[in-house]
């Protein structure tokens, strides 16, 4: 059976072979174009990802700063409240 397929393949005229070569070349060109477009889209994806990371980093830094401010204010108010409480009950 393999001999039959080999015989059919070898008996094709040389005029048919350029068709397959042309079809393969066209398909390779389409594939190259597709992969080039995928590369452009991938570049955009990486740029958007980097931008999102920078924005998230900036937001986290801001959040940490605000958390520090709130903590400092809480400590200040806690100390002030303790002092006022101490003033309400003179020890002498």
N, C-alpha and C positions, 0 to 999 in steps of 0.2 A: 504494500500500500504506500509506503514511504517512497518507493521507487517511482510509483505512478505520479505522486505529487512533485517529485523532483523533475520528472520528465515533462510535466505540464509547465513547471516554472521555467525550465530551460528552453521550452519550445515557444515561449512568448516572444513576440517580435520585439525588436529593439525600439520600436516606436512607442510601445506601451511603457517601457521603463522610465522614460523622462516624465510621464504623467505621475508615477509614484514618487519620483525624485522631487518633482515640482510640488506635489501634495505634501510631502514630508518637509520641504523647505518652507512652504506657507505655514504649516502647523508650527514649525520651530519659530518662525517670525512672530506668530500670534502668541506663542508661549513666552518669548522674550519680551514682547510688549506687555503681557499680563504681569510678568515678574517685575518689570520696570515700574509699572503702576503700583504693584504691591510694595515695592521698595519706597516709593514716594509716600504712600499711605502709612507705612510703618514709621517713616521719619516723622510724619505729623503726629502719629500716636505717641512716639517717644517725646516729642516736644510738648504735647499736651500733658503727658504724664509728669514730665519734669516741672512744668508750670504748676500743676496741681500739688506736687510735693512741696514746691517753694511756698505756695499759698498756705498749705496746711502747716508748714513749719512756722511761717509768720504768725498764723493764728494761735498755734501752740505757745509760741514765745509770748505773745500778748496775753494769753490766758494765764501763763505762769506769772507774769508780771502782776496781773490783777489779783491772783491768788496771794501773792506776797504782800500786796497792799492791804488786802482784806485781813490777812493774818496779823499784820502789824497793827492795823486799826483795832482788831479784836483784843490784842494784847494790851494796847493802850487803854481801851474801855474797861477791860477786866481789872487792870491796876487802879484806874480811877474809881471804879465801883468798890473795890476793896478798901481804898483809902477813905471813901465817904462812909462806908460801913464802920470802919474803925473810929471815925470821928463821932459817930452816933453814940458810941459807948465809951465814955471817958474811963480810963482805968485808974484815975487818982481819986 
